Amino acid sequence: MQITRQTEYAIRTALELSTVPFGEFIQTKAISERHNIPEVFLKKTIQLLSRAGLVTTQRGSQGGVRLARPSDKITLADILVAIEGPLALNVCLAENYQCHNLPNCRVHQIMKRAQKSLLRELSEETLSDIAGDAPIKEYTRECDAVN
């Protein structure tokens, strides 16, 4: 499993926005140039973040993009879901999917646990944690055992 380039751009954009005072706009062009993201693609990415309620945009010379919520209220999971949609490691874990193999499948519960763990980790740290001086949670022996 690999996140898309668009999700990577969305994370970089959100982290950039978290470094300025809450409510302050940054021009899309500045983000595009600073992070080497094609501006047209960045605008599409920002539109998805906006639809998810993570950023707000404003047109005009004083406009740009800003976080819609404080950076300590936005996680990597929020961004991933905004761009990729609900996480499903396998089709059997997708919402409303009816798998005819489910009653006999021995892999389903393992995949379900893995997905739950991934979502928990992505929900653990906020943009504020990542962009700030606070140390990021260290891996535990339990995490190492999974790898």
N, C-alpha and C positions, 0 to 999 in steps of 0.2 A: 504494500500500500504506500502510495506517495501522494502528498498534497499537490494540487495544481499550482502552476506559476501564478495564477490569479489569486489564490489563497495566500501565497507567499507575499505578493504585492500588497494585499489587504492587510496582512500582519505588519509589514514594514510601514505602511501608511498610518495605521492606527497607533503604532509605537511613536512615529514622528509627531502625530497630533497630541500624544500624551505628554510630550516634552514642553509644551507651551501652556500658559495658564488656561484653565478651563473656560470655555466660551470664546477664546481667541481663534480667529480664522487664519488658515494658511492657504495661500494660493496653490491651486493644483499644479500649475507650472513649476513652482518651486519644489514641490514634492517629487514631481516627475524628474526634474534635473538632478536633484540631490541623490535620488535612489536609482537613477538610470532606468526609469520605467517609462515606456512609451505613453505619451500623454493621452492619446485616444483610448488606449486600453485602461489606463488609470481611471479615466472618467467613468467607464463602464463598471469598473470595480467599485468605485465610490458610490455609484448608483445602487448597487446591490447592498452595500453597507448602509446606505440611507434607507432603503426599503425595510431593512431589518431593525431600524431605529438605533443604529450605532453611531451614525454621523449625521450632521445637518449640513446643507449647502446653502450658499447665498450667492446670487449673481452680482456683478458690478465690480467697480474698482476696489471697494472695501470688502468684497466677498471672498469666497473660497470655500473651504471645508473645515469643520471642527467636530470634535466629539459631541455626541448628543447626550451622553452620560459621563459622569466623572470617570477617570481612568481606573479608579479602584473598584468600579462596578462592571468592567468589561474584561472578559477572559478570552483566552485563545479558542476555547470551545464556542463562544459566541460568534467569533469571527469565522471560524471554520464552517459552522452551520449556516451563517449568512451567505457565504460564497458557494459552498458545496451542497447545501441542503442537509437534512438529517443524516447523521452518521450511521452507516450500516456496513459492517465488515463483510457481511455476506447477504445475499438477497433474502435469505430466510429471517434476517433480523430487521428488515425494512418494515416500516409501519404498514399495516393492512395487507401484508403478504401472506397468502394462505399456502403453506408448503405441505404437499401430500406426504412427504417423507418424515415430517416432524415426529410422529409417534414412535418411529423406529430409529431416528437419527441420534447417534451417540456423539456427534461433533457439535450439535447445536448449542448445548449447554456450555461447552468450552469456548466457543465463539462468542456467546452471550457474555460470559465472564470477561473475556478479553476486551470486548467492546465497552463494557461497563468500566473496566480499569482505565482504558484509554480516555474515555470521557471524563472520568474523575481526575485524571492527571491534567488534562487540558483545561479543566474548570478550577484547578487548584490555585494557579497564579494569575493575578490580574495584570493589566497593562502597567499599572502603577508599580507593581512588584518588579516587573521585568525591566522597565525603564529607569526605575529608581535605584537607590543605593542599597536597598534591602537584599540580603543574600537569597538566591533562588534555592528552594528546597533540594537538599542532597538526595541522591539515590540511596535507598536502603538496601539491605541484603535481600529483602523480598523482591525489590525491583531487579536487582542483579540476577536473581534466580530465574526470572522470567526471560531475561535476555539470553 
